[in-house]
Amino acid sequence: MDHSTNWTNDDAGGLCWVSDPTQAYIEAVFKGISGNIATVETVQGQTMEIDIQAPLAGPSRKQKEPPRRLLQRVPVESIALNGVEDMDNLPSLHEASILSNVDLRFRMDKIYTNSGPIL
C-alpha cells in the first residue's frame, strides 16, 4: 500500500502517518479534507496541510524536498503491545507500519522479526 488519496471528511479523527524528511514518518490524526488539501494534526500538536495529489505528480527540480505522503495508521492496541512478529500479519502493510513495528520490537529487545517476501 502506498500513498492514499481516498480520504473523505468521514475519516476525520482517524489515525494516519505523515511522511517527514527527518523522521521518516510522524504519527498524526486526520482532521478533514477540502478539495485535494488534507488537514492533519501530529501527536506533537502541529497542524499540517497536505496536498494529497502532489506525491502522484512526477518529481520537480524546483522542489527542495519531496511532497508529504499520507498513509493509514492502525492503532497500536490492534497489533498487540509486543508488535507483530511476522510482518505479513500487519493490518496495514506499508513502509511506515513496517518501520513502526521494527522500532517497537527493537525497544522491547525483540529484535527478530519475520519479513517473508515483503522485502
N, C-alpha and C positions, 0 to 999 in steps of 0.2 A: 504494500500500500504506500502510495506516495502522497504528495501534497493534496489536500482535499479542497474542492471548490463547491461541495454540496452542502454548504452551511445555510441555515434559514434562521429567522428570529425565534422559531420554535426550539432551537438548540440553545437558547440563552440559559446561562447557568451551567452549561455542560463544560466538562474538562477538556483541555487541549494542550498541545505543545506548540511553542513558537520557536522557530529556528533563530539562533543567535550566533554572531560571528566569534564571540569569545568563549561561550559556554556550551556550544553545540545546540542545546535545546533548553528552553525555560518553561516551567510549568505555569499554566495560566487558566483563566476561566473565560469562556466565550460570553460576551455581553450582548452582542447583536450585530446586525449587518444592514447596510444601506447601500444598495447598488452592488458594487464589487468591493466595497470597503468594510472589512470586519473589524469590530472593536473588541479587544480582549484586555483583561487585567491580570498582570502577573502576580505570583504569590508574594512578590516584594511590594505590591501596591501600585506599580507603574501601569498606566493605561497606554495601550498602543493601538494604532490604526494600521491595518494590513490590507494591502490590495491583493485579493486572493487570485486575481488573474495574472499578476506580474511574474510569478515563477514559471508560468507556462510560456511566456514570451522568450525569444532567443536572447542570449547574452548580449550586453551592450558594452562598448568600450568606455562609455561615459559613466557607467555605474562604479562607485567606489567600493561597494560591497554587494553581494547577491541579494535579491529581494527575499524578504522573510517568507517562510513557509508555515502553514498552519496544519497540524496533524491532530487526529483524535487521540485523546488520552483516557485510559481506563483507570478507575480508582484503584489504589494500591490494595485495598481490602479485598477486591475481587481476584487479585493474583496472589493472595496469601502474604503473610508477613515475612516469609523467607524468600520471596521472589519465586521464579519458576525455574526448576532445574532443567527442563527441556524447553528450549525457546520456541520450538514448533507449537507449544501449547499456549503461547501468549495470545490473549484475546484479540489484540490489535498488533499485527506484525509489521513494523517499520523501524527505521534506524533509531528513532527516539525511544521507542519501547525497549529495543534491544540494549541500548546504552544505559537506560534507567535500570533494567533488570541486572545487568552486569555490575553496575555501580552498587546497587542494593546488596547483591550477594557478596561482592568484594568487601564491603563494610562489615558484613557479618562473618567474614573469614570462610565463606563458602565459595571458594574460587573455581570449582569445577562446574561447568555448565555445558550441557549438550547443545550443539548448534545445528546438527544434522545438515541437510542440504541447503539451508537458507543462506549460508555464506558462500 
